Amino acid sequence: PYEVRQRTEWLRNKVFTIVTDEVVMPDGSVAERDYMVHVGAVGVVALDHEGRVALVHQYRPAVGKHLWELPAGLIDVEGEALVDAAARELAEEADLAAARWDLLAEVLTSPGCSNEMIRLFLARELSPVPEEHRHTRTQEEAELEVSWVPLDEAVSMVLSGEIANAAAMVGVLGAAQARDRDW
């Protein structure tokens, strides 16, 4: 069931491809399904020794406003291991390195219209990236702000709707649950 009979590609860029699949349904009928094939992403719940999480406040053009998010980014370096991509994003967006990495969750962000999956990592034993090795942020990232928020306060931000980014919601709640279960 659900065999893809034909795929039509409408748009391709470095982040995603828009396609229409002709899908054979279990009853034999054929339906067209449009969706986005995404390169994938990683996100980082960076927790310091005081139990605070690094949140970034960043403008997102698709929704036209600033959102509280985790340091995150695309899996766009060929052959790069997921944890290395997460470390790269943490360094680029929060000027941090971590000595301990654990996979926290794998999240399908919007499976009704995209196959995008973000792998969320828990990063601990943090240290600052030396000034001379820091990434130069451009465009929206140039105004990106990093804030240290106690994990319980971040949970409250999720529950109040102040954090609305799905990956950040799952990451914050997952980290709180992991902490409450002794990691």
Accessible surface in RSA format (square Angstrom, percent):
REM  Atomic radii and reference values for relative SASA: ProtOr
REM  Chains: A
REM  Algorithm: Lee & Richards
REM  Probe-radius: 1.40
REM  Slices: 20
REM RES _ NUM      All-atoms   Total-Side   Main-Chain    Non-polar    All polar
REM                ABS   REL    ABS   REL    ABS   REL    ABS   REL    ABS   REL
RES PRO A   1   138.50 100.9  90.76  82.7  47.74 173.5 100.67  83.1  37.84 235.2
RES TYR A   2   131.30  61.3 117.10  66.6  14.20  37.0  80.24  60.3  51.05  62.9
RES GLU A   3   117.27  67.3 108.48  82.1   8.79  20.9  42.65  82.5  74.63  60.9
RES VAL A   4    71.62  47.1  48.82  44.2  22.80  54.9  48.82  42.4  22.80  61.8
RES ARG A   5   141.87  59.6 113.37  57.8  28.50  67.9  46.54  63.6  95.33  57.8
RES GLN A   6    98.37  55.0  91.01  66.5   7.36  17.5  27.49  58.5  70.87  53.8
RES ARG A   7   122.69  51.5  95.17  48.5  27.52  65.5  37.25  50.9  85.44  51.8
RES THR A   8    49.27  35.0  45.41  46.0   3.86   9.2  32.06  43.1  17.21  26.0
RES GLU A   9    86.15  49.5  59.33  44.9  26.82  63.9  21.07  40.8  65.08  53.1
RES TRP A  10   167.39  67.2 133.09  64.4  34.30  80.5 133.94  71.4  33.45  54.3
RES LEU A  11    90.11  50.2  84.94  60.8   5.17  13.0  90.05  63.2   0.05   0.1
RES ARG A  12   159.10  66.8 131.79  67.2  27.31  65.0  50.18  68.6 108.92  66.0
RES ASN A  13    67.47  46.5  46.21  44.7  21.26  51.2  37.40  90.0  30.07  29.1
RES LYS A  14   176.74  86.2 152.74  93.7  23.99  57.1 107.66  96.9  69.07  73.6
RES VAL A  15    33.12  21.8  33.12  30.0   0.00   0.0  33.12  28.8   0.00   0.0
RES PHE A  16    55.95  28.0  53.09  32.9   2.86   7.4  55.73  33.8   0.22   0.6
RES THR A  17    11.44   8.1  11.44  11.6   0.00   0.0   3.81   5.1   7.63  11.5
RES ILE A  18    55.24  31.4  55.24  41.1   0.00   0.0  55.24  39.8   0.00   0.0
RES VAL A  19     2.17   1.4   2.15   1.9   0.03   0.1   2.15   1.9   0.03   0.1
RES THR A  20    13.64   9.7  12.48  12.7   1.15   2.8   8.26  11.1   5.38   8.1
RES ASP A  21     2.76   1.9   2.76   2.7   0.00   0.0   0.00   0.0   2.76   2.8
RES GLU A  22    38.37  22.0  38.37  29.0   0.00   0.0   7.31  14.1  31.06  25.4
RES VAL A  23    15.52  10.2  15.52  14.0   0.00   0.0  15.52  13.5   0.00   0.0
RES VAL A  24    38.67  25.4  38.67  35.0   0.00   0.0  38.67  33.6   0.00   0.0
RES MET A  25    37.89  19.6  35.28  23.4   2.61   6.2  18.52  15.7  19.37  25.7
RES PRO A  26    88.16  64.2  53.13  48.4  35.03 127.3  57.44  47.4  30.72 190.9
RES ASP A  27   121.19  84.9  78.80  78.4  42.39 100.2  51.36 120.9  69.84  69.6
RES GLY A  28    50.07  61.7   0.00   N/A  50.07  61.7  29.49  80.9  20.58  46.1
RES SER A  29    57.97  49.0  46.27  61.8  11.69  26.9  47.03 100.2  10.93  15.3
RES VAL A  30    60.08  39.5  27.62  25.0  32.46  78.2  27.69  24.1  32.38  87.8
RES ALA A  31    21.95  20.2  15.81  24.4   6.15  14.0  21.95  30.9   0.00   0.0
RES GLU A  32   114.32  65.6  96.41  72.9  17.91  42.7  27.45  53.1  86.88  70.9
RES ARG A  33   125.24  52.6 124.09  63.3   1.15   2.7  47.02  64.3  78.22  47.4
RES ASP A  34    99.15  69.5  78.94  78.6  20.21  47.8  28.25  66.5  70.90  70.7
RES TYR A  35    54.36  25.4  48.03  27.3   6.33  16.5  44.12  33.2  10.24  12.6
RES MET A  36    43.51  22.5  43.09  28.5   0.43   1.0  32.09  27.3  11.43  15.1
RES VAL A  37    45.80  30.1  43.51  39.4   2.29   5.5  43.51  37.8   2.29   6.2
RES HIS A  38    26.27  14.4  11.40   7.9  14.87  38.0   3.42   3.5  22.86  26.6
RES VAL A  39    62.75  41.3  36.80  33.3  25.95  62.5  45.13  39.2  17.62  47.8
RES GLY A  40     4.72   5.8   0.00   N/A   4.72   5.8   4.72  13.0   0.00   0.0
RES ALA A  41     6.81   6.3   6.81  10.5   0.00   0.0   6.81   9.6   0.00   0.0
RES VAL A  42     0.00   0.0   0.00   0.0   0.00   0.0   0.00   0.0   0.00   0.0
RES GLY A  43     0.13   0.2   0.00   N/A   0.13   0.2   0.13   0.3   0.00   0.0
RES VAL A  44     0.00   0.0   0.00   0.0   0.00   0.0   0.00   0.0   0.00   0.0
RES VAL A  45     0.00   0.0   0.00   0.0   0.00   0.0   0.00   0.0   0.00   0.0
RES ALA A  46     0.00   0.0   0.00   0.0   0.00   0.0   0.00   0.0   0.00   0.0
RES LEU A  47     7.57   4.2   5.94   4.2   1.63   4.1   5.94   4.2   1.63   4.4
RES ASP A  48    20.68  14.5  10.83  10.8   9.86  23.3  12.11  28.5   8.57   8.5
RES HIS A  49   175.28  95.8 129.58  90.1  45.70 116.9 107.87 111.2  67.42  78.4
RES GLU A  50   111.14  63.8  76.93  58.2  34.20  81.4  32.55  63.0  78.58  64.2
RES GLY A  51    34.01  41.9   0.00   N/A  34.01  41.9  28.37  77.9   5.64  12.6
RES ARG A  52    72.34  30.4  72.34  36.9   0.00   0.0  14.30  19.5  58.05  35.2
RES VAL A  53     0.00   0.0   0.00   0.0   0.00   0.0   0.00   0.0   0.00   0.0
RES ALA A  54     0.00   0.0   0.00   0.0   0.00   0.0   0.00   0.0   0.00   0.0
RES LEU A  55     0.00   0.0   0.00   0.0   0.00   0.0   0.00   0.0   0.00   0.0
RES VAL A  56     0.23   0.2   0.23   0.2   0.00   0.0   0.23   0.2   0.00   0.0
RES HIS A  57    46.11  25.2  45.29  31.5   0.83   2.1  28.47  29.3  17.65  20.5
RES GLN A  58     9.15   5.1   8.17   6.0   0.98   2.3   0.98   2.1   8.17   6.2
RES TYR A  59    82.85  38.7  80.90  46.0   1.96   5.1  52.52  39.5  30.34  37.4
RES ARG A  60    83.86  35.2  83.86  42.7   0.00   0.0  17.51  23.9  66.35  40.2
RES PRO A  61    81.93  59.7  63.14  57.6  18.79  68.3  63.73  52.6  18.20 113.1
RES ALA A  62   106.43  97.9  61.05  94.2  45.38 103.2  73.69 103.8  32.73  86.7
RES VAL A  63    85.30  56.1  57.26  51.8  28.04  67.6  65.29  56.7  20.01  54.3
RES GLY A  64    46.58  57.4   0.00   N/A  46.58  57.4  19.51  53.5  27.07  60.6
RES LYS A  65   117.80  57.5 114.12  70.0   3.68   8.8  62.35  56.1  55.45  59.1
RES HIS A  66    85.86  46.9  70.30  48.9  15.56  39.8  44.39  45.7  41.48  48.3
RES LEU A  67    27.58  15.4  25.60  18.3   1.98   5.0  27.58  19.4   0.00   0.0
RES TRP A  68    45.45  18.2  44.66  21.6   0.80   1.9  37.05  19.8   8.40  13.6
RES GLU A  69     6.59   3.8   6.59   5.0   0.00   0.0   2.13   4.1   4.46   3.6
RES LEU A  70     4.05   2.3   1.73   1.2   2.32   5.8   1.73   1.2   2.32   6.3
RES PRO A  71     0.00   0.0   0.00   0.0   0.00   0.0   0.00   0.0   0.00   0.0
RES ALA A  72    21.03  19.3  16.61  25.6   4.42  10.1  16.75  23.6   4.28  11.3
RES GLY A  73    17.87  22.0   0.00   N/A  17.87  22.0  17.68  48.5   0.19   0.4
RES LEU A  74    45.59  25.4  43.20  30.9   2.39   6.0  43.20  30.3   2.39   6.4
RES ILE A  75    35.99  20.5  27.73  20.7   8.27  19.9  27.73  20.0   8.27  22.4
RES ASP A  76    85.13  59.6  49.79  49.6  35.33  83.6  24.15  56.8  60.97  60.8
RES VAL A  77    71.09  46.8  64.66  58.5   6.43  15.5  67.93  59.0   3.16   8.6
RES GLU A  78   181.33 104.1 145.41 110.0  35.92  85.5  67.38 130.3 113.95  93.0
RES GLY A  79    82.61 101.9   0.00   N/A  82.61 101.9  43.11 118.3  39.49  88.5
RES GLU A  80    39.33  22.6  18.80  14.2  20.53  48.9  15.60  30.2  23.73  19.4
RES ALA A  81    51.57  47.4  38.43  59.3  13.14  29.9  49.70  70.0   1.86   4.9
RES LEU A  82    60.39  33.6  56.06  40.1   4.33  10.9  56.06  39.4   4.33  11.6
RES VAL A  83    53.92  35.5  51.89  47.0   2.02   4.9  51.91  45.1   2.01   5.4
RES ASP A  84    77.12  54.0  73.39  73.0   3.73   8.8  15.66  36.8  61.47  61.3
RES ALA A  85     0.00   0.0   0.00   0.0   0.00   0.0   0.00   0.0   0.00   0.0
RES ALA A  86     0.00   0.0   0.00   0.0   0.00   0.0   0.00   0.0   0.00   0.0
RES ALA A  87    37.07  34.1  33.15  51.2   3.92   8.9  33.82  47.6   3.25   8.6
RES ARG A  88    55.40  23.3  46.86  23.9   8.54  20.3  44.93  61.4  10.47   6.3
RES GLU A  89    10.52   6.0  10.52   8.0   0.00   0.0   0.00   0.0  10.52   8.6
RES LEU A  90     0.11   0.1   0.11   0.1   0.00   0.0   0.11   0.1   0.00   0.0
RES ALA A  91    29.14  26.8  28.56  44.1   0.58   1.3  28.61  40.3   0.52   1.4
RES GLU A  92    36.27  20.8  36.26  27.4   0.00   0.0   6.45  12.5  29.81  24.3
RES GLU A  93     5.39   3.1   5.39   4.1   0.00   0.0   0.08   0.2   5.31   4.3
RES ALA A  94     9.59   8.8   0.00   0.0   9.59  21.8   0.09   0.1   9.50  25.2
RES ASP A  95    25.91  18.2  24.96  24.8   0.95   2.3   4.97  11.7  20.95  20.9
RES LEU A  96    17.48   9.7  17.38  12.4   0.10   0.2  17.38  12.2   0.10   0.3
RES ALA A  97    44.75  41.1  40.00  61.7   4.74  10.8  44.75  63.0   0.00   0.0
RES ALA A  98    20.40  18.8   0.00   0.0  20.40  46.4   2.18   3.1  18.22  48.3
RES ALA A  99    80.32  73.9  40.04  61.8  40.29  91.6  49.33  69.5  30.99  82.1
RES ARG A 100   104.02  43.7 100.49  51.2   3.53   8.4  22.47  30.7  81.55  49.4
RES TRP A 101    57.37  23.0  30.65  14.8  26.72  62.7  23.83  12.7  33.54  54.4
RES ASP A 102    47.29  33.1  41.98  41.8   5.32  12.6  22.31  52.5  24.99  24.9
RES LEU A 103    99.05  55.2  67.17  48.1  31.88  80.1  67.17  47.2  31.88  85.8
RES LEU A 104    41.55  23.1  14.41  10.3  27.14  68.2  15.90  11.2  25.66  69.0
RES ALA A 105    26.35  24.2  17.23  26.6   9.12  20.8  26.35  37.1   0.00   0.0
RES GLU A 106    97.72  56.1  66.24  50.1  31.49  75.0  12.88  24.9  84.84  69.3
RES VAL A 107    19.56  12.9  16.69  15.1   2.87   6.9  19.56  17.0   0.00   0.0
RES LEU A 108    92.88  51.7  75.17  53.8  17.71  44.5  75.17  52.8  17.71  47.7
RES THR A 109    43.29  30.8  21.34  21.6  21.96  52.3  20.21  27.1  23.09  34.9
RES SER A 110    49.15  41.5  44.45  59.3   4.70  10.8  25.87  55.1  23.28  32.6
RES PRO A 111    94.60  68.9  68.56  62.5  26.03  94.6  69.46  57.3  25.14 156.2
RES GLY A 112    78.95  97.4   0.00   N/A  78.95  97.4  44.01 120.8  34.94  78.3
RES CYS A 113    69.56  52.6  67.12  74.9   2.44   5.7  31.96  81.0  37.60  40.5
RES SER A 114     6.99   5.9   1.60   2.1   5.39  12.4   3.24   6.9   3.75   5.3
RES ASN A 115    73.22  50.5  58.84  56.9  14.38  34.6  30.77  74.1  42.44  41.0
RES GLU A 116    33.34  19.1  32.94  24.9   0.40   0.9   0.30   0.6  33.04  27.0
RES MET A 117    49.92  25.9  48.46  32.1   1.46   3.5  46.35  39.4   3.57   4.7
RES ILE A 118     9.39   5.3   9.39   7.0   0.00   0.0   9.39   6.8   0.00   0.0
RES ARG A 119    56.43  23.7  56.43  28.8   0.00   0.0   0.20   0.3  56.22  34.1
RES LEU A 120     0.05   0.0   0.05   0.0   0.00   0.0   0.05   0.0   0.00   0.0
RES PHE A 121    14.96   7.5  14.96   9.3   0.00   0.0  14.96   9.1   0.00   0.0
RES LEU A 122     5.18   2.9   5.18   3.7   0.00   0.0   5.18   3.6   0.00   0.0
RES ALA A 123     0.00   0.0   0.00   0.0   0.00   0.0   0.00   0.0   0.00   0.0
RES ARG A 124    35.87  15.1  35.87  18.3   0.00   0.0  18.84  25.7  17.04  10.3
RES GLU A 125   114.43  65.7  88.98  67.3  25.45  60.6  50.57  97.8  63.86  52.1
RES LEU A 126    38.82  21.6   6.53   4.7  32.30  81.2   6.59   4.6  32.23  86.7
RES SER A 127    54.79  46.3  51.15  68.3   3.64   8.4  36.88  78.5  17.91  25.1
RES PRO A 128    94.11  68.6  83.98  76.6  10.12  36.8  83.98  69.3  10.12  62.9
RES VAL A 129    14.30   9.4  13.47  12.2   0.83   2.0  14.04  12.2   0.25   0.7
RES PRO A 130    72.85  53.1  60.42  55.1  12.43  45.2  72.85  60.1   0.00   0.0
RES GLU A 131   131.22  75.3 116.91  88.4  14.32  34.1  58.41 113.0  72.81  59.4
RES GLU A 132   138.42  79.5  99.20  75.1  39.22  93.4  62.62 121.1  75.80  61.9
RES HIS A 133   129.66  70.9 103.59  72.0  26.07  66.7  66.86  68.9  62.80  73.1
RES ARG A 134    86.22  36.2  64.43  32.8  21.79  51.9  14.60  20.0  71.62  43.4
RES HIS A 135    78.21  42.7  58.95  41.0  19.26  49.3  44.93  46.3  33.29  38.7
RES THR A 136   110.38  78.5  95.72  97.0  14.66  34.9  67.73  91.0  42.65  64.5
RES ARG A 137    57.18  24.0  41.69  21.3  15.49  36.9   7.18   9.8  50.00  30.3
RES THR A 138    83.71  59.5  77.70  78.8   6.01  14.3  55.32  74.3  28.39  42.9
RES GLN A 139   154.88  86.6 123.54  90.3  31.34  74.6  48.70 103.7 106.17  80.5
RES GLU A 140    66.80  38.3  55.36  41.9  11.43  27.2  28.04  54.2  38.75  31.6
RES GLU A 141    44.15  25.3  43.70  33.1   0.46   1.1  10.93  21.1  33.22  27.1
RES ALA A 142    61.93  56.9  31.30  48.3  30.63  69.7  32.70  46.1  29.23  77.4
RES GLU A 143   131.21  75.3 116.57  88.2  14.64  34.9  46.67  90.3  84.53  69.0
RES LEU A 144    15.52   8.6   0.00   0.0  15.52  39.0   0.37   0.3  15.16  40.8
RES GLU A 145   106.03  60.9 101.28  76.6   4.74  11.3  32.42  62.7  73.60  60.1
RES VAL A 146    54.53  35.9  23.53  21.3  30.99  74.7  23.53  20.4  30.99  84.1
RES SER A 147    35.62  30.1  30.82  41.1   4.81  11.1  17.17  36.6  18.45  25.8
RES TRP A 148    80.90  32.5  56.37  27.3  24.53  57.6  34.98  18.7  45.92  74.5
RES VAL A 149    11.80   7.8  11.30  10.2   0.51   1.2  11.80  10.3   0.00   0.0
RES PRO A 150    62.57  45.6  62.56  57.0   0.02   0.1  62.57  51.7   0.00   0.0
RES LEU A 151     3.93   2.2   2.39   1.7   1.55   3.9   2.39   1.7   1.55   4.2
RES ASP A 152    87.22  61.1  82.61  82.2   4.61  10.9  34.50  81.2  52.71  52.6
RES GLU A 153    95.12  54.6  88.46  66.9   6.66  15.9  33.69  65.2  61.43  50.2
RES ALA A 154     0.00   0.0   0.00   0.0   0.00   0.0   0.00   0.0   0.00   0.0
RES VAL A 155    27.96  18.4  27.96  25.3   0.00   0.0  27.96  24.3   0.00   0.0
RES SER A 156    65.49  55.3  61.11  81.6   4.38  10.1  31.07  66.2  34.41  48.2
RES MET A 157    14.40   7.5  13.14   8.7   1.25   3.0  11.70   9.9   2.70   3.6
RES VAL A 158     6.75   4.4   2.03   1.8   4.72  11.4   2.03   1.8   4.72  12.8
RES LEU A 159   136.00  75.7 101.15  72.4  34.85  87.6 104.22  73.2  31.78  85.5
RES SER A 160    87.31  73.8  44.26  59.1  43.06  99.2  51.61 109.9  35.71  50.0
RES GLY A 161    47.25  58.3   0.00   N/A  47.25  58.3  30.30  83.2  16.95  38.0
RES GLU A 162   100.40  57.6  77.32  58.5  23.08  54.9  33.75  65.3  66.65  54.4
RES ILE A 163     0.16   0.1   0.00   0.0   0.16   0.4   0.00   0.0   0.16   0.4
RES ALA A 164    62.10  57.1  40.62  62.7  21.49  48.9  43.10  60.7  19.00  50.3
RES ASN A 165    38.08  26.3  31.32  30.3   6.77  16.3   6.76  16.3  31.33  30.3
RES ALA A 166    46.72  43.0  39.99  61.7   6.73  15.3  41.19  58.0   5.53  14.6
RES ALA A 167    11.34  10.4  10.23  15.8   1.11   2.5  10.23  14.4   1.11   2.9
RES ALA A 168     0.20   0.2   0.00   0.0   0.20   0.5   0.00   0.0   0.20   0.5
RES MET A 169    63.90  33.1  63.90  42.3   0.00   0.0  53.64  45.6  10.26  13.6
RES VAL A 170    55.80  36.7  52.36  47.4   3.44   8.3  55.17  47.9   0.63   1.7
RES GLY A 171     0.00   0.0   0.00   N/A   0.00   0.0   0.00   0.0   0.00   0.0
RES VAL A 172     0.00   0.0   0.00   0.0   0.00   0.0   0.00   0.0   0.00   0.0
RES LEU A 173    69.82  38.9  65.10  46.6   4.72  11.9  65.58  46.1   4.24  11.4
RES GLY A 174    23.22  28.6   0.00   N/A  23.22  28.6  20.34  55.8   2.87   6.4
RES ALA A 175     0.00   0.0   0.00   0.0   0.00   0.0   0.00   0.0   0.00   0.0
RES ALA A 176     9.92   9.1   9.92  15.3   0.00   0.0   9.92  14.0   0.00   0.0
RES GLN A 177    88.10  49.3  86.86  63.5   1.24   3.0  28.30  60.2  59.80  45.4
RES ALA A 178    23.63  21.7  16.18  25.0   7.45  16.9  23.24  32.7   0.38   1.0
RES ARG A 179    74.41  31.2  67.39  34.4   7.02  16.7  41.80  57.1  32.61  19.8
RES ASP A 180    98.10  68.7  61.55  61.3  36.55  86.4  27.84  65.5  70.25  70.1
RES ARG A 181   180.63  75.8 153.47  78.2  27.16  64.7  57.68  78.8 122.95  74.5
RES ASP A 182   129.78  90.9 108.99 108.5  20.79  49.2  27.84  65.5 101.94 101.7
RES TRP A 183   122.34  49.1  66.34  32.1  56.00 131.5  60.61  32.3  61.73 100.1
END  Absolute sums over single chains surface
CHAIN  1 A    10358.2       8043.7       2314.6       5575.2       4783.0
END  Absolute sums over all chains
TOTAL         10358.2       8043.7       2314.6       5575.2       4783.0
